[in-house]
């Protein structure tokens, strides 16, 4: 696990056991899907991908470098 001021975890490192934890990840915006009030953003770094849900917040666009903090949630629909 990498600890610095931009991240507590790497993308792709989070698991179901991390549900409920406060984490911070950093990387590049890989994709953005805006569904009205919710925006789904995929963040990528050298280690993998992590999906982030933004509630009423804006994101600049693909390839933007971001640092995101929040609570890990279990996915409701798993593919």
N, CA, C and O atoms as CSV, one atom per row, in Angstrom:
chain,resi,resn,atom,element,x,y,z
A,1,UNK,N,N,0.845,-1.175,0.000
A,1,UNK,CA,C,0.000,0.000,0.000
A,1,UNK,C,C,0.890,1.238,0.000
A,1,UNK,O,O,1.849,1.314,0.768
A,2,UNK,N,N,0.581,2.200,-0.850
A,2,UNK,CA,C,1.346,3.430,-0.959
A,2,UNK,C,C,0.681,4.515,-0.122
A,2,UNK,O,O,-0.519,4.755,-0.260
A,3,UNK,N,N,1.447,5.174,0.744
A,3,UNK,CA,C,0.900,6.271,1.545
A,3,UNK,C,C,1.640,7.553,1.208
A,3,UNK,O,O,2.856,7.640,1.381
A,4,UNK,N,N,0.915,8.535,0.732
A,4,UNK,CA,C,1.456,9.866,0.509
A,4,UNK,C,C,0.305,10.855,0.594
A,4,UNK,O,O,-0.816,10.465,0.917
A,5,UNK,N,N,0.558,12.126,0.310
A,5,UNK,CA,C,-0.498,13.120,0.477
A,5,UNK,C,C,-1.582,13.036,-0.590
A,5,UNK,O,O,-2.646,13.633,-0.424
A,6,UNK,N,N,-1.341,12.313,-1.680
A,6,UNK,CA,C,-2.315,12.208,-2.757
A,6,UNK,C,C,-3.153,10.936,-2.700
A,6,UNK,O,O,-4.241,10.896,-3.275
A,7,UNK,N,N,-2.678,9.911,-2.028
A,7,UNK,CA,C,-3.408,8.639,-2.018
A,7,UNK,C,C,-3.099,7.819,-0.774
A,7,UNK,O,O,-2.009,7.894,-0.207
A,8,UNK,N,N,-4.097,7.032,-0.366
A,8,UNK,CA,C,-3.891,6.032,0.676
A,8,UNK,C,C,-3.839,4.638,0.050
A,8,UNK,O,O,-3.278,3.714,0.638
A,9,UNK,N,N,-4.422,4.487,-1.138
A,9,UNK,CA,C,-4.480,3.209,-1.846
A,9,UNK,C,C,-4.236,3.440,-3.337
A,9,UNK,O,O,-4.437,4.544,-3.845
A,10,UNK,N,N,-3.810,2.410,-4.017
A,10,UNK,CA,C,-3.671,2.438,-5.472
A,10,UNK,C,C,-4.980,2.000,-6.106
A,10,UNK,O,O,-5.761,1.285,-5.479
A,11,UNK,N,N,-5.232,2.419,-7.342
A,11,UNK,CA,C,-6.405,1.946,-8.080
A,11,UNK,C,C,-6.246,0.448,-8.306
A,11,UNK,O,O,-5.137,-0.031,-8.542
A,12,UNK,N,N,-7.324,-0.276,-8.236
A,12,UNK,CA,C,-7.273,-1.718,-8.424
A,12,UNK,C,C,-6.906,-2.472,-7.161
A,12,UNK,O,O,-6.940,-3.702,-7.149
A,13,UNK,N,N,-6.556,-1.762,-6.097
A,13,UNK,CA,C,-6.151,-2.395,-4.846
A,13,UNK,C,C,-7.341,-2.627,-3.911
A,13,UNK,O,O,-7.294,-3.514,-3.059
A,14,UNK,N,N,-8.403,-1.838,-4.063
A,14,UNK,CA,C,-9.535,-1.902,-3.147
A,14,UNK,C,C,-10.340,-3.179,-3.360
A,14,UNK,O,O,-10.571,-3.597,-4.494
A,15,UNK,N,N,-10.761,-3.786,-2.266
A,15,UNK,CA,C,-11.511,-5.040,-2.287
A,15,UNK,C,C,-12.754,-4.899,-1.404
A,15,UNK,O,O,-12.930,-3.883,-0.733
A,16,UNK,N,N,-13.603,-5.910,-1.408
A,16,UNK,CA,C,-14.821,-5.922,-0.609
A,16,UNK,C,C,-14.501,-5.731,0.868
A,16,UNK,O,O,-15.294,-5.127,1.591
A,17,UNK,N,N,-13.375,-6.224,1.325
A,17,UNK,CA,C,-12.969,-6.070,2.725
A,17,UNK,C,C,-12.728,-4.604,3.095
A,17,UNK,O,O,-12.714,-4.265,4.278
A,18,UNK,N,N,-12.539,-3.727,2.097
A,18,UNK,CA,C,-12.308,-2.305,2.341
A,18,UNK,C,C,-13.610,-1.503,2.437
A,18,UNK,O,O,-13.562,-0.298,2.683
A,19,UNK,N,N,-14.765,-2.138,2.250
A,19,UNK,CA,C,-16.057,-1.437,2.302
A,19,UNK,C,C,-16.198,-0.721,3.641
A,19,UNK,O,O,-15.952,-1.298,4.700
A,20,UNK,N,N,-16.599,0.549,3.573
A,20,UNK,CA,C,-16.780,1.358,4.762
A,20,UNK,C,C,-15.561,2.188,5.141
A,20,UNK,O,O,-15.671,3.086,5.976
A,21,UNK,N,N,-14.413,1.913,4.555
A,21,UNK,CA,C,-13.194,2.657,4.867
A,21,UNK,C,C,-13.152,3.983,4.119
A,21,UNK,O,O,-13.651,4.090,2.999
A,22,UNK,N,N,-12.558,4.984,4.740
A,22,UNK,CA,C,-12.281,6.263,4.093
A,22,UNK,C,C,-10.945,6.123,3.373
A,22,UNK,O,O,-9.939,5.789,4.000
A,23,UNK,N,N,-10.920,6.376,2.062
A,23,UNK,CA,C,-9.699,6.232,1.278
A,23,UNK,C,C,-9.505,7.437,0.370
A,23,UNK,O,O,-10.423,8.227,0.147
A,24,UNK,N,N,-8.306,7.553,-0.139
A,24,UNK,CA,C,-7.994,8.584,-1.131
A,24,UNK,C,C,-7.211,7.894,-2.240
A,24,UNK,O,O,-6.237,7.192,-1.969
A,25,UNK,N,N,-7.635,8.092,-3.494
A,25,UNK,CA,C,-6.928,7.547,-4.648
A,25,UNK,C,C,-6.561,8.691,-5.583
A,25,UNK,O,O,-7.172,9.759,-5.541
A,26,UNK,N,N,-5.572,8.464,-6.414
A,26,UNK,CA,C,-5.139,9.475,-7.374
A,26,UNK,C,C,-4.817,8.789,-8.688
A,26,UNK,O,O,-4.357,7.647,-8.713
A,27,UNK,N,N,-5.064,9.499,-9.779
A,27,UNK,CA,C,-4.767,8.950,-11.095
A,27,UNK,C,C,-5.346,9.829,-12.181
A,27,UNK,O,O,-5.613,11.013,-11.976
A,28,UNK,N,N,-5.535,9.222,-13.342
A,28,UNK,CA,C,-6.074,9.927,-14.498
A,28,UNK,C,C,-7.520,9.530,-14.701
A,28,UNK,O,O,-7.891,8.386,-14.437
A,29,UNK,N,N,-8.353,10.468,-15.170
A,29,UNK,CA,C,-9.738,10.154,-15.508
A,29,UNK,C,C,-9.713,9.319,-16.776
A,29,UNK,O,O,-9.223,9.765,-17.814
A,30,UNK,N,N,-10.242,8.106,-16.688
A,30,UNK,CA,C,-10.263,7.190,-17.822
A,30,UNK,C,C,-11.567,7.323,-18.605
A,30,UNK,O,O,-11.557,7.340,-19.836
A,31,UNK,N,N,-12.690,7.418,-17.890
A,31,UNK,CA,C,-13.985,7.593,-18.557
A,31,UNK,C,C,-14.944,8.297,-17.612
A,31,UNK,O,O,-14.790,8.255,-16.391
A,32,UNK,N,N,-15.952,8.955,-18.217
A,32,UNK,CA,C,-16.964,9.686,-17.457
A,32,UNK,C,C,-18.330,9.339,-18.031
A,32,UNK,O,O,-18.538,9.426,-19.242
A,33,UNK,N,N,-19.268,8.943,-17.160
A,33,UNK,CA,C,-20.649,8.713,-17.574
A,33,UNK,C,C,-21.545,9.549,-16.677
A,33,UNK,O,O,-21.617,9.314,-15.471
A,34,UNK,N,N,-22.227,10.522,-17.263
A,34,UNK,CA,C,-23.109,11.402,-16.513
A,34,UNK,C,C,-24.533,10.888,-16.641
A,34,UNK,O,O,-25.080,10.815,-17.742
A,35,UNK,N,N,-25.137,10.529,-15.496
A,35,UNK,CA,C,-26.506,10.018,-15.490
A,35,UNK,C,C,-27.415,10.962,-14.714
A,35,UNK,O,O,-28.093,10.547,-13.774
A,36,UNK,N,N,-27.428,12.211,-15.103
A,36,UNK,CA,C,-28.258,13.196,-14.408
A,36,UNK,C,C,-27.580,13.674,-13.144
A,36,UNK,O,O,-26.579,14.387,-13.213
A,37,UNK,N,N,-28.110,13.291,-11.975
A,37,UNK,CA,C,-27.566,13.724,-10.693
A,37,UNK,C,C,-26.302,12.995,-10.286
A,37,UNK,O,O,-25.537,13.500,-9.464
A,38,UNK,N,N,-26.064,11.803,-10.850
A,38,UNK,CA,C,-24.874,11.019,-10.514
A,38,UNK,C,C,-23.915,10.976,-11.696
A,38,UNK,O,O,-24.337,10.870,-12.847
A,39,UNK,N,N,-22.638,11.058,-11.404
A,39,UNK,CA,C,-21.619,10.926,-12.429
A,39,UNK,C,C,-20.697,9.784,-12.048
A,39,UNK,O,O,-20.138,9.781,-10.951
A,40,UNK,N,N,-20.529,8.807,-12.940
A,40,UNK,CA,C,-19.639,7.680,-12.726
A,40,UNK,C,C,-18.327,7.965,-13.441
A,40,UNK,O,O,-18.308,8.204,-14.649
A,41,UNK,N,N,-17.238,7.939,-12.696
A,41,UNK,CA,C,-15.914,8.240,-13.235
A,41,UNK,C,C,-15.007,7.053,-12.966
A,41,UNK,O,O,-14.959,6.545,-11.846
A,42,UNK,N,N,-14.290,6.609,-13.986
A,42,UNK,CA,C,-13.291,5.567,-13.808
A,42,UNK,C,C,-11.930,6.245,-13.719
A,42,UNK,O,O,-11.521,6.970,-14.626
A,43,UNK,N,N,-11.230,5.996,-12.606
A,43,UNK,CA,C,-9.903,6.546,-12.370
A,43,UNK,C,C,-8.894,5.428,-12.614
A,43,UNK,O,O,-9.105,4.298,-12.175
A,44,UNK,N,N,-7.787,5.738,-13.319
A,44,UNK,CA,C,-6.764,4.730,-13.561
A,44,UNK,C,C,-5.410,5.248,-13.114
A,44,UNK,O,O,-5.122,6.444,-13.164
A,45,UNK,N,N,-4.594,4.305,-12.675
A,45,UNK,CA,C,-3.192,4.592,-12.403
A,45,UNK,C,C,-2.387,3.412,-12.939
A,45,UNK,O,O,-2.920,2.593,-13.688
A,46,UNK,N,N,-1.135,3.316,-12.575
A,46,UNK,CA,C,-0.278,2.250,-13.104
A,46,UNK,C,C,-0.664,0.866,-12.576
A,46,UNK,O,O,-0.163,-0.147,-13.064
A,47,UNK,N,N,-1.558,0.822,-11.572
A,47,UNK,CA,C,-1.895,-0.433,-10.917
A,47,UNK,C,C,-3.269,-0.967,-11.284
A,47,UNK,O,O,-3.549,-2.136,-11.019
A,48,UNK,N,N,-4.145,-0.155,-11.885
A,48,UNK,CA,C,-5.470,-0.644,-12.236
A,48,UNK,C,C,-6.485,0.470,-12.380
A,48,UNK,O,O,-6.141,1.633,-12.588
A,49,UNK,N,N,-7.759,0.079,-12.261
A,49,UNK,CA,C,-8.898,0.991,-12.420
A,49,UNK,C,C,-9.776,0.955,-11.176
A,49,UNK,O,O,-9.893,-0.079,-10.519
A,50,UNK,N,N,-10.390,2.090,-10.857
A,50,UNK,CA,C,-11.355,2.167,-9.768
A,50,UNK,C,C,-12.481,3.084,-10.212
A,50,UNK,O,O,-12.240,4.161,-10.758
A,51,UNK,N,N,-13.727,2.646,-9.971
A,51,UNK,CA,C,-14.884,3.474,-10.314
A,51,UNK,C,C,-15.255,4.349,-9.135
A,51,UNK,O,O,-15.291,3.889,-7.993
A,52,UNK,N,N,-15.533,5.620,-9.415
A,52,UNK,CA,C,-15.895,6.611,-8.406
A,52,UNK,C,C,-17.256,7.171,-8.776
A,52,UNK,O,O,-17.544,7.384,-9.954
A,53,UNK,N,N,-18.095,7.410,-7.775
A,53,UNK,CA,C,-19.406,8.020,-7.999
A,53,UNK,C,C,-19.366,9.434,-7.440
A,53,UNK,O,O,-19.077,9.632,-6.260
A,54,UNK,N,N,-19.657,10.419,-8.290
A,54,UNK,CA,C,-19.725,11.815,-7.863
A,54,UNK,C,C,-21.192,12.212,-7.789
A,54,UNK,O,O,-21.944,11.995,-8.739
A,55,UNK,N,N,-21.595,12.781,-6.683
A,55,UNK,CA,C,-22.984,13.182,-6.476
A,55,UNK,C,C,-23.091,14.688,-6.641
A,55,UNK,O,O,-22.800,15.432,-5.705
A,56,UNK,N,N,-23.507,15.153,-7.829
A,56,UNK,CA,C,-23.703,16.566,-8.086
A,56,UNK,C,C,-22.419,17.354,-8.275
A,56,UNK,O,O,-22.438,18.582,-8.187
A,57,UNK,N,N,-21.312,16.688,-8.530
A,57,UNK,CA,C,-20.035,17.369,-8.729
A,57,UNK,C,C,-19.618,17.277,-10.186
A,57,UNK,O,O,-20.010,16.349,-10.893
A,58,UNK,N,N,-18.837,18.223,-10.626
A,58,UNK,CA,C,-18.370,18.283,-12.015
A,58,UNK,C,C,-16.966,17.701,-12.127
A,58,UNK,O,O,-16.201,17.718,-11.163
A,59,UNK,N,N,-16.635,17.193,-13.297
A,59,UNK,CA,C,-15.283,16.708,-13.581
A,59,UNK,C,C,-14.857,17.294,-14.920
A,59,UNK,O,O,-15.680,17.416,-15.827
A,60,UNK,N,N,-13.594,17.655,-15.057
A,60,UNK,CA,C,-13.106,18.346,-16.259
A,60,UNK,C,C,-13.199,17.499,-17.517
A,60,UNK,O,O,-13.687,17.980,-18.539
A,61,UNK,N,N,-12.754,16.275,-17.471
A,61,UNK,CA,C,-12.799,15.428,-18.648
A,61,UNK,C,C,-11.710,14.374,-18.627
A,61,UNK,O,O,-10.941,14.274,-17.671
A,62,UNK,N,N,-11.654,13.582,-19.702
A,62,UNK,CA,C,-10.698,12.486,-19.778
A,62,UNK,C,C,-9.261,12.987,-19.704
A,62,UNK,O,O,-8.938,14.095,-20.134
A,63,UNK,N,N,-8.414,12.132,-19.143
A,63,UNK,CA,C,-6.975,12.369,-18.997
A,63,UNK,C,C,-6.636,13.458,-17.992
A,63,UNK,O,O,-5.468,13.825,-17.861
A,64,UNK,N,N,-7.635,13.989,-17.273
A,64,UNK,CA,C,-7.378,14.948,-16.207
A,64,UNK,C,C,-6.797,14.197,-15.013
A,64,UNK,O,O,-7.273,13.111,-14.681
A,65,UNK,N,N,-5.789,14.748,-14.373
A,65,UNK,CA,C,-5.209,14.141,-13.176
A,65,UNK,C,C,-6.029,14.579,-11.977
A,65,UNK,O,O,-6.267,15.771,-11.780
A,66,UNK,N,N,-6.467,13.598,-11.162
A,66,UNK,CA,C,-7.316,13.894,-10.013
A,66,UNK,C,C,-6.854,13.125,-8.784
A,66,UNK,O,O,-6.167,12.109,-8.889
A,67,UNK,N,N,-7.241,13.624,-7.631
A,67,UNK,CA,C,-7.126,12.924,-6.367
A,67,UNK,C,C,-8.512,12.960,-5.755
A,67,UNK,O,O,-9.092,14.035,-5.603
A,68,UNK,N,N,-9.051,11.803,-5.401
A,68,UNK,CA,C,-10.429,11.689,-4.927
A,68,UNK,C,C,-10.430,11.007,-3.569
A,68,UNK,O,O,-9.738,10.008,-3.373
A,69,UNK,N,N,-11.200,11.540,-2.632
A,69,UNK,CA,C,-11.336,10.886,-1.331
A,69,UNK,C,C,-12.808,10.591,-1.074
A,69,UNK,O,O,-13.692,11.326,-1.513
A,70,UNK,N,N,-13.050,9.502,-0.355
A,70,UNK,CA,C,-14.411,9.113,-0.047
A,70,UNK,C,C,-14.469,7.771,0.649
A,70,UNK,O,O,-13.445,7.211,1.040
A,71,UNK,N,N,-15.679,7.263,0.799
A,71,UNK,CA,C,-15.927,5.997,1.470
A,71,UNK,C,C,-16.098,4.890,0.439
A,71,UNK,O,O,-16.810,5.066,-0.550
A,72,UNK,N,N,-15.455,3.762,0.664
A,72,UNK,CA,C,-15.568,2.612,-0.239
A,72,UNK,C,C,-16.936,1.969,-0.044
A,72,UNK,O,O,-17.342,1.668,1.078
A,73,UNK,N,N,-17.646,1.761,-1.169
A,73,UNK,CA,C,-18.960,1.118,-1.146
A,73,UNK,C,C,-18.901,-0.192,-1.906
A,73,UNK,O,O,-18.124,-0.340,-2.849
A,74,UNK,N,N,-19.728,-1.144,-1.489
A,74,UNK,CA,C,-19.868,-2.395,-2.243
A,74,UNK,C,C,-20.781,-2.139,-3.422
A,74,UNK,O,O,-21.813,-1.482,-3.283
A,75,UNK,N,N,-20.404,-2.659,-4.594
A,75,UNK,CA,C,-21.245,-2.496,-5.780
A,75,UNK,C,C,-22.547,-3.252,-5.594
A,75,UNK,O,O,-22.554,-4.377,-5.094
A,76,UNK,N,N,-23.654,-2.630,-5.998
A,76,UNK,CA,C,-24.944,-3.289,-5.911
A,76,UNK,C,C,-25.121,-4.305,-7.018
A,76,UNK,O,O,-25.575,-5.421,-6.770
A,77,UNK,N,N,-24.762,-3.927,-8.259
A,77,UNK,CA,C,-24.848,-4.879,-9.369
A,77,UNK,C,C,-23.432,-5.226,-9.804
A,77,UNK,O,O,-22.671,-4.368,-10.249
A,78,UNK,N,N,-23.105,-6.477,-9.669
A,78,UNK,CA,C,-21.768,-6.927,-10.006
A,78,UNK,C,C,-21.797,-7.657,-11.328
A,78,UNK,O,O,-22.646,-8.522,-11.543
A,79,UNK,N,N,-20.862,-7.313,-12.236
A,79,UNK,CA,C,-20.822,-8.008,-13.520
A,79,UNK,C,C,-19.880,-9.176,-13.417
A,79,UNK,O,O,-19.694,-9.906,-14.390
